[in-house]
Amino acid sequence: SVQVHPPKEIASLLNGEPKTESWYILESEPKAQLYLGLIPHTRLSDFSEAVEQGRLEPLLAHTETQAGDSYLIESGTLHAIGGGNLILEIQQNSDTTYRAYDWNRLGLDGKPRELHLEETIKSLVINDLPILPVRIEGTTSMLTDCTPFRITGHKLTPECEPLILPAQESPRLIHVTQGNVTDILTEQSIQFGDTVLQPYTTEMQLKASQSATVLITDRF
């Protein structure tokens, strides 16, 4: 479904919680898309009318995806994931989701699923600027740096030095999004699709046996 999460300043008024998300595209089929926000110059009244008439699709801003794209979806942004995407989603801890549109589908009971139009309108942040992907440039790049969390991306090869992750004051999450790596201090192997929690008291040194991509989430 097309969803939105309330921004921090609105969430408390709705007895909800904000949720900012990061989407990293692991795999993408040809023509796979994301829906991120509304097309430029869309008014709130245009949005409301389109939802009520069951024809929101023409107003949704969409973009084709590629493996390695990273998107930041801040609270208040209308969003949906199209078919053909395999995504690593890193998000702010929250249980508040408002369903804005459900593609006119019916639930298992044969009835349309509930929409949260009033909450959506209060939560929606309309921005004419497109949400563009960030990719890892070179060996290391900052992919996301927002208040709830930070994500860096690292390209590793067998020839390069190990990626050293020293002990620090808070834990890290390690996500392998391509290939596999080994922590040479413990000989633990971390495969594609694995996520490992690094305790804050522990150092890790990641070495690749083949070309690999690792995302590190911290400050959460």
Secondary structure as UniProt FT lines:
FT   STRAND          2..4
FT   HELIX           8..11
FT   HELIX           12..14
FT   STRAND          21..28
FT   TURN            30..31
FT   STRAND          33..38
FT   TURN            40..41
FT   HELIX           44..52
FT   TURN            53..54
FT   HELIX           57..59
FT   STRAND          60..64
FT   TURN            67..68
FT   STRAND          70..73
FT   TURN            75..76
FT   STRAND          79..81
FT   TURN            83..84
FT   STRAND          85..91
FT   STRAND          98..101
FT   TURN            103..104
FT   TURN            108..109
FT   HELIX           117..123
FT   TURN            138..139
FT   STRAND          140..145
FT   STRAND          150..156
FT   TURN            158..159
FT   STRAND          163..165
FT   STRAND          172..178
FT   STRAND          181..183
FT   TURN            184..187
FT   STRAND          188..190
FT   TURN            192..193
FT   STRAND          195..198
FT   TURN            200..201
FT   STRAND          204..208
FT   STRAND          212..218
//
